[in-house]
Amino acid sequence: MTTAHIFIATSLDGFIARPDGNIDWLLQRDDPNEDHGYSSFIADKDMIVMGRGCYEKVLTFGAWPYELPVLVLSEQLADAPVPEALQGKVRFSRLAPKEAMAKLAGENVRRIYVDGGQLVQSFLRDGLISDMVITTVPVLIGAGRPLFGALAQDIDLQLVSSYSFPSGLVQSTYRLAP
């Protein structure tokens, strides 16, 4: 069985990016002296699954930052060719989250990192997320792209741990309640 896991940062008012996708508010507060646990989080993952918006943002960073294979779920990109520099690193698909999980299970992919606000919301709505590591940045940006969206029903969570960093970031790990 393939399981899906989240590691993401949000402003205190619940946004993962400004309305234009800018994450300057996050990058300005990244303290290189603090280990926020990404390396240990990603160590047991087989693949990264992200949405188009997240993929396009990552492309602006310059060098491709991921060693793991990346699956981009996007209707718009599904028929587009993968850029030459990303051949063998990235693939595009129009599959919905449940179908993507089934396909990945058939490929022996066991643990995936899900990234991107709309995709996280889709995976949550479909009940596909096992746990979430959410780092809250102590800043209010007022508007932007929300981490969470509308839900048909409540999603109960169990707090596994919470840690406050000297920089003021607060990282909480939640498991989705059965």
N, C-alpha and C positions, 0 to 999 in steps of 0.2 A: 504494500500500500504506500502511496506517495502522500507525504504530509507537507503542508504549507506553513511558512513561518515569516513573521514580519519583524523588521528592524528599521525604525524610522524616527525622525525628529519632527517635532511640531512646535509652533509658537504656543505661548500660554493660552492664546485665544483660539487654538485649534487648527491653524493653517500650516501647510507643508511648504507653501511658496506664496509669493505675492501674486496678484491677479495676472501679471505678465510672465509668471514662472520664475522670477528672480528669487534666489535664495541667499542674497547678500547678508540678510539678518542672521542667518545660520552660520555662514562662513566666517563672519566677523567675530563670532563667539566660540569658534573651534580652538580650544587650547591644546596645542601639541604635547603638552606635559601631562595631559589627562588621558588615560586609557578608557575609552567608552565601551570597550568590549566587542567592537566589530570583528576583530580577528578571531576571537574565540567563537563568536556567533557563526561566522561564515565557514569555519573549519570543518564542520560536519555536513555542509550542504553540497549537493551534487549539481545544482543548476540555479540560475537566477531567472525568474520570470518577471517581466516588467511590461508596463503599458507604453504606448507611443510617446506620450508627453515626457515620461521619465527617460526613455531612450534618447529623445531629441535633446533633453537637458544634458545628459551625460556626454553627448557628442560635442557640446560646447566646452568641455573640460580639457580638450586637447587629446593627449594619449588615452587610449582605451584603458580604463582602470581595472578591468576584471580578468581574472584567470579562468574562472568557471565559464562554461558555456551559457549563453544568454538566449532566452526565447522571448521575443517581443510579440505580445498578443495585440493585434491591431487590424481592423478592417481596412484602414487606409494603406497600410504598408504590406499587407499580405501578398500582393502580387508584384511588389517592387523588388528589384534586385538588391541583394545585400551589398553594401559598398565593398570594393575589392580589399581594402585594408582590414575588413572585419570578416572576410570569408573564413569559415571554420570556427568562428567565435560567436557569431550571431545568426539566428534564423528568425524569420517572420512567420506568423500564423494568424488566421482569422478565427481559430477555435475559441469557443466560450470556455470559461474557467473549468467547468466540470469535464468537458471533453478534453481539454488540455491535460488535466490531471490524469485522466484515464490513459491518454496516449503516452504520457511520461511514465506512468506505471508500467506500461508495456515495454518501455525502453530501459527498465530497471533503474529509473531515477527515483530515489527514495525520499529525499528531503530537498525542498526548494525554498528559496528566499524570494518572496513576493515584494515587488517595489513599484511605487507609483500610486498616487491617491485614488484615481478612479478604479484601477485594477484591485487595489486593496479593498475598496468598497464592494466590488463585484464578488470577490472571493469571500468576504464576510457575509454578504447577502445569501450566498450559496452554501454557507456553513462549511467552508473548506479550510479555514484557518485553525491551526492547532494552538499557536501561542503568538504573542506580540511583545516585542521590546520597544517601548515608546519613550523617547527622550524628550522631555519638555524643556524648551529654552525659555528663560525668563525675559520674554519680550512680548509686547502686544503690537501686532502689525496692522490690526484694524480691518483688513480685508484680504482676501486671497483664495487660494485653492484649499478647501477643507480636507482634513484627513478622513473624516467620517461624513457620511451623507444620510439621506433618508433611508429608513428601514421599515419593512413590513411588520416586524415584530422586534421585541427587545432581544438583545444578545447579552446573556449573562457571562460575566468574567470572574475569574478568581485571581486575586493578587498573589503572585508567587514571591516577588521581592521588589523593593524600592530602595534606591540609593541616591543620595544627594552629593554632587561633586563640589569641590571648592569654588569652581567657576559659577555655581548657582544652577547648573543643569540638574534636572531630576530624572532619573531613569527608572521606569517601572516595567516589570515583566508580568504579563497576564497570561493565564491559560484560559481558553474558552471552556466554560462550564459544560459538563455533559448534559 
